[in-house]
Amino acid sequence: QSTGAFFHCIYTMGAEPSKIIVPVLIGTVFVFVLCSVCVYKNCGKKEEDHHHQPTWSVFHHSLRRTRPKDSDPFKQKNYLFYKGEIDFEPDGDYVDAVHEKWFGKYDLLECHHGYIQWLFPIFESAGMSWSSEPLGKEEAKLIRDDLILSVRFLKSYKLFLDFLGLELIDFKTGEINRNAIWKPRYENLNLKSHNNLRISRVLMSLGELGFERYKIPLVKHFKKEILKNNLLQNCQRSLQEYWIPLTRPDDPGYKKKTKEEPADREESIFFKHLEDDSLEFQKILPSLMSYGSTNTQARNTQPEDDDDYLSNDCLLYTSDAADDLLC
């Protein structure tokens, strides 16, 4: 309708549409090329305040993905992110800052559609986050073989469990239980179906980063809540068609979905340190045990202030259909 109105106005002014179309098309192409060149020239520069991305940041990041591999500064960037050497984009932060500032920020964790690919990288495609990359098998092994990085991954898991209304109660077995505020979190999970896709990603990431033994306890918990306690009924299909199959490496569709080989399911070095009660493990255990407790107290007394991390792009995606595509 708007196009028809445009040409109607041109015609009533005495101009022939055929003489207008070509200049309009040429002008459109020129503007597009000019913007593309400007964005590409600046794609390697870090903004002074990376938390406030322009509204065209999705297009900006998609261009970065087109650079040749030999000039890509983000090679193995899942590993570099967990080492604390780079922050995630768009509208993100460094891994330790995410663990410190994002725990219990439920509106932020619900609305932000970029963090999940960074905290839980997988061999499969990176999804709809243009700035993230699939997990490389070499970098997966680097993370599995590093105690500090494995502990950071565990903190990511604890952060996401809390978002779901759960808590990890046994580091050795992966056993989990409801947390103190599980009811509103269950309500959110039951209503926001895109979180089912996030859970599938978390399950795959657990297996690929050395914590496969944690997958069955998580799925068993959901199975009990859904089938026995009649909770989370909107998650039942995901449980049966996705989560349970992701705990069965011998399932015909498992390898096709996860792209895992048996060697990729090697356990994290975290468990060796746990069993040996090594000196390194004793040093990091207090911070791991206490992670989330202080954040829980703070979130009950302070209002959420998430504006630094929520760009205009995030606010565009509010429907369940868009959420399903983004995760």
C-alpha positions as CSV (number, residue, x, y, z in Angstrom):
1,Q,0.0,0.0,0.0
2,S,2.8,2.4,0.9
3,T,4.6,1.6,-2.4
4,G,1.4,2.3,-4.3
5,A,0.8,5.5,-2.5
6,F,4.4,6.6,-3.3
7,F,4.0,6.1,-7.1
8,H,0.5,7.6,-7.0
9,C,2.1,10.8,-5.6
10,I,4.8,10.8,-8.2
11,Y,2.2,10.3,-11.0
12,T,0.0,13.1,-9.7
13,M,3.0,15.4,-9.7
14,G,3.3,14.8,-13.4
15,A,6.3,12.5,-13.4
16,E,6.4,9.1,-15.0
17,P,7.1,6.2,-12.6
18,S,9.4,4.5,-15.1
19,K,11.7,7.5,-15.0
20,I,11.8,7.5,-11.2
21,I,12.5,3.8,-10.5
22,V,16.0,3.7,-11.8
23,P,17.4,6.7,-9.8
24,V,15.7,5.4,-6.6
25,L,17.3,2.0,-7.1
26,I,20.7,3.5,-7.8
27,G,20.4,5.6,-4.7
28,T,19.4,2.7,-2.5
29,V,22.3,0.6,-3.7
30,F,24.8,3.4,-3.1
31,V,23.6,4.0,0.5
32,F,23.8,0.3,1.2
33,V,27.4,0.0,-0.1
34,L,28.5,3.1,1.7
35,C,27.1,1.8,5.0
36,S,28.7,-1.6,4.5
37,V,32.1,-0.1,3.9
38,C,31.8,2.1,6.9
39,V,30.8,-0.8,9.1
40,Y,33.5,-3.1,7.8
41,K,36.2,-0.4,8.4
42,N,35.1,-0.2,12.0
43,C,34.4,-3.8,12.7
44,G,37.8,-4.4,14.3
45,K,37.5,-1.4,16.7
46,K,36.2,-1.8,20.2
47,E,33.7,0.8,21.2
48,E,34.5,2.8,24.3
49,D,31.3,1.6,25.9
50,H,30.5,-1.8,24.4
51,H,27.4,-2.1,26.5
52,H,25.5,0.4,24.3
53,Q,25.5,-1.0,20.8
54,P,23.9,0.8,17.9
55,T,20.5,-0.5,16.7
56,W,22.1,-2.0,13.7
57,S,24.5,-4.1,15.8
58,V,23.1,-7.4,14.4
59,F,24.0,-6.3,10.9
60,H,27.4,-5.1,12.2
61,H,28.2,-8.5,13.8
62,S,27.0,-10.5,10.7
63,L,29.5,-8.6,8.6
64,R,32.3,-9.6,11.1
65,R,31.4,-13.2,10.4
66,T,32.2,-12.8,6.7
67,R,35.9,-12.0,7.3
68,P,38.4,-14.6,6.1
69,K,39.4,-17.2,8.7
70,D,43.0,-16.2,8.6
71,S,42.2,-12.6,9.6
72,D,39.6,-13.5,12.2
73,P,40.7,-12.2,15.6
74,F,38.3,-14.4,17.4
75,K,39.7,-17.8,16.6
76,Q,39.0,-20.2,19.5
77,K,37.0,-17.4,21.1
78,N,34.9,-19.7,23.3
79,Y,38.2,-20.7,24.9
80,L,39.4,-17.1,25.1
81,F,36.1,-16.0,26.7
82,Y,36.4,-18.6,29.4
83,K,40.0,-17.6,30.0
84,G,38.7,-14.1,30.6
85,E,40.6,-12.6,27.7
86,I,37.6,-11.4,25.7
87,D,34.1,-10.3,26.5
88,F,31.1,-11.6,24.7
89,E,29.0,-9.6,22.2
90,P,26.5,-8.1,21.7
91,D,25.8,-6.2,24.9
92,G,27.8,-8.5,27.1
93,D,30.7,-8.6,29.5
94,Y,33.7,-10.8,30.6
95,V,32.9,-14.2,32.1
96,D,33.8,-13.3,35.7
97,A,31.7,-10.1,35.5
98,V,28.7,-12.1,34.2
99,H,29.0,-14.5,37.1
100,E,29.2,-11.6,39.6
101,K,26.6,-9.2,38.1
102,W,24.1,-11.4,36.3
103,F,23.2,-14.0,39.0
104,G,19.6,-13.6,40.0
105,K,18.9,-10.9,37.3
106,Y,16.0,-12.8,35.9
107,D,14.6,-10.1,33.6
108,L,18.1,-9.7,32.0
109,L,18.6,-13.5,31.7
110,E,15.2,-13.8,30.1
111,C,15.4,-11.0,27.6
112,H,19.1,-11.1,26.6
113,H,19.5,-13.5,23.7
114,G,23.3,-13.6,23.3
115,Y,24.7,-14.9,26.6
116,I,23.5,-18.5,26.3
117,Q,25.7,-19.2,23.3
118,W,28.8,-18.0,25.2
119,L,28.2,-19.5,28.6
120,F,27.2,-22.8,27.0
121,P,29.0,-23.3,23.7
122,I,28.4,-26.4,21.6
123,F,29.7,-28.1,18.5
124,E,26.5,-27.4,16.7
125,S,25.9,-24.1,15.0
126,A,26.0,-21.0,17.2
127,G,22.4,-20.3,16.7
128,M,21.1,-16.8,16.1
129,S,24.0,-15.0,17.9
130,W,26.0,-13.6,15.0
131,S,29.0,-12.8,17.2
132,S,29.4,-16.3,18.7
133,E,31.0,-19.3,17.1
134,P,30.4,-23.1,17.4
135,L,32.6,-24.8,19.9
136,G,35.8,-26.2,18.4
137,K,36.8,-29.6,19.5
138,E,40.3,-28.5,20.3
139,E,39.1,-25.6,22.5
140,A,36.6,-27.9,24.1
141,K,39.5,-30.1,25.2
142,L,41.5,-27.0,26.4
143,I,38.5,-26.1,28.6
144,R,38.0,-29.7,29.9
145,D,41.7,-29.9,30.8
146,D,41.9,-26.6,32.7
147,L,40.6,-26.6,36.3
148,I,40.0,-22.8,36.5
149,L,38.0,-22.8,33.2
150,S,36.0,-25.8,34.3
151,V,35.1,-24.0,37.6
152,R,34.0,-21.0,35.6
153,F,31.8,-23.3,33.5
154,L,30.3,-24.7,36.7
155,K,29.5,-21.2,37.9
156,S,27.7,-20.7,34.6
157,Y,25.7,-23.8,35.2
158,K,24.8,-22.7,38.7
159,L,23.7,-19.3,37.4
160,F,21.4,-20.9,34.8
161,L,20.1,-23.5,37.3
162,D,19.1,-20.6,39.6
163,F,17.3,-19.0,36.7
164,L,15.3,-22.2,36.3
165,G,14.5,-22.4,40.1
166,L,17.1,-25.1,40.8
167,E,20.4,-25.5,42.6
168,L,23.3,-27.9,42.4
169,I,23.7,-29.8,45.6
170,D,26.4,-32.4,44.8
171,F,29.4,-31.6,42.7
172,K,30.4,-35.2,42.3
173,T,27.1,-36.6,41.1
174,G,25.4,-33.5,39.6
175,E,22.3,-34.0,41.8
176,I,20.0,-31.0,41.9
177,N,17.0,-29.8,43.7
178,R,14.5,-26.9,43.8
179,N,15.9,-23.7,45.2
180,A,14.1,-21.4,47.7
181,I,12.2,-19.4,45.0
182,W,11.4,-22.2,42.6
183,K,7.7,-21.4,42.2
184,P,7.9,-18.2,40.3
185,R,10.8,-19.6,38.3
186,Y,8.8,-22.7,37.4
187,E,6.0,-20.4,36.3
188,N,8.3,-18.5,34.0
189,L,9.8,-21.7,32.6
190,N,6.3,-23.1,31.9
191,L,5.2,-20.0,30.1
192,K,8.4,-19.1,28.1
193,S,9.0,-22.0,25.8
194,H,12.3,-20.6,24.4
195,N,13.9,-21.6,27.7
196,N,13.3,-25.3,26.7
197,L,15.7,-24.7,23.8
198,R,18.2,-23.2,26.2
199,I,18.0,-26.3,28.4
200,S,18.7,-28.5,25.4
201,R,21.8,-26.4,24.7
202,V,22.9,-26.6,28.3
203,L,22.6,-30.4,28.2
204,M,24.8,-30.6,25.1
205,S,27.3,-28.2,26.5
206,L,27.6,-30.2,29.7
207,G,28.5,-33.3,27.7
208,E,31.0,-31.6,25.4
209,L,32.8,-29.7,28.2
210,G,33.4,-32.6,30.5
211,F,30.3,-32.7,32.7
212,E,28.3,-35.4,31.0
213,R,27.6,-37.1,34.4
214,Y,25.5,-34.0,35.2
215,K,23.1,-34.5,32.3
216,I,21.0,-37.5,33.7
217,P,20.4,-35.9,37.1
218,L,19.1,-32.8,35.4
219,V,16.8,-34.7,33.1
220,K,15.7,-37.0,35.9
221,H,14.7,-34.0,38.0
222,F,12.5,-32.6,35.1
223,K,11.1,-36.1,34.5
224,K,10.0,-36.3,38.2
225,E,8.5,-32.8,38.2
226,I,6.6,-33.2,35.0
227,L,5.4,-36.8,35.1
228,K,5.1,-37.4,38.8
229,N,4.4,-34.0,40.4
230,N,2.4,-32.6,37.4
231,L,4.5,-29.5,37.2
232,L,6.0,-27.8,34.1
233,Q,3.4,-29.5,31.9
234,N,4.3,-27.3,28.9
235,C,7.8,-28.8,29.0
236,Q,6.6,-32.4,28.6
237,R,7.2,-32.5,24.8
238,S,10.7,-31.1,25.2
239,L,11.4,-33.7,27.9
240,Q,10.3,-36.6,25.8
241,E,11.6,-35.6,22.3
242,Y,14.8,-33.7,23.2
243,W,16.1,-33.8,26.7
244,I,15.8,-37.6,27.3
245,P,17.4,-38.4,23.9
246,L,20.3,-36.1,24.8
247,T,21.3,-38.4,27.6
248,R,21.5,-41.4,25.3
249,P,24.8,-41.4,23.3
250,D,23.8,-44.7,21.6
251,D,20.6,-43.2,20.2
252,P,20.7,-43.0,16.4
253,G,20.0,-39.3,16.3
254,Y,22.4,-38.4,19.2
255,K,25.6,-38.0,17.1
256,K,23.8,-36.2,14.3
257,K,22.5,-33.7,16.8
258,T,25.5,-33.2,19.0
259,K,28.3,-33.9,16.5
260,E,30.1,-35.7,19.4
261,E,32.6,-38.6,19.1
262,P,33.4,-40.8,22.2
263,A,36.6,-38.8,22.7
264,D,34.6,-35.6,23.0
265,R,32.9,-37.0,26.2
266,E,36.1,-37.1,28.1
267,E,35.5,-35.9,31.7
268,S,36.6,-32.5,33.0
269,I,39.8,-32.4,35.0
270,F,37.6,-31.0,37.7
271,F,36.6,-34.5,38.8
272,K,40.1,-35.7,39.2
273,H,40.9,-32.7,41.4
274,L,37.7,-33.4,43.3
275,E,38.5,-37.1,43.9
276,D,42.1,-36.3,44.9
277,D,41.1,-33.4,47.0
278,S,44.1,-31.6,45.5
279,L,45.6,-28.4,46.9
280,E,44.4,-26.5,43.8
281,F,40.9,-27.8,44.4
282,Q,40.9,-26.9,48.1
283,K,41.8,-23.3,47.0
284,I,38.9,-22.9,44.6
285,L,36.3,-24.9,46.5
286,P,35.2,-22.1,48.9
287,S,34.4,-19.7,46.1
288,L,32.6,-22.4,44.2
289,M,30.6,-23.4,47.2
290,S,29.6,-19.9,48.1
291,Y,28.9,-18.8,44.6
292,G,25.3,-17.7,44.4
293,S,24.6,-17.3,48.1
294,T,25.8,-13.7,48.4
295,N,24.1,-12.9,45.1
296,T,20.8,-14.4,46.4
297,Q,20.9,-12.0,49.4
298,A,21.7,-9.0,47.2
299,R,19.0,-9.7,44.7
300,N,16.3,-9.6,47.4
301,T,17.3,-6.1,48.6
302,Q,18.3,-4.3,45.4
303,P,16.3,-3.5,42.3
304,E,17.5,-4.8,39.0
305,D,19.5,-2.4,36.9
306,D,20.0,-4.1,33.6
307,D,20.1,-1.1,31.2
308,D,23.8,-1.5,30.5
309,Y,23.2,-4.9,29.0
310,L,19.9,-4.5,27.3
311,S,20.2,-2.9,23.9
312,N,17.3,-1.7,21.7
313,D,17.8,-4.9,19.7
314,C,16.9,-7.0,22.7
315,L,13.6,-5.2,23.1
316,L,12.6,-6.0,19.6
317,Y,12.3,-9.7,20.4
318,T,9.3,-10.2,22.7
319,S,7.1,-12.8,21.1
320,D,7.4,-16.5,21.7
321,A,7.9,-17.1,18.0
322,A,11.0,-14.8,17.9
323,D,12.3,-16.3,21.1
324,D,12.1,-19.8,19.6
325,L,14.3,-18.6,16.7
326,L,16.9,-16.9,18.9
327,C,17.8,-19.7,21.1
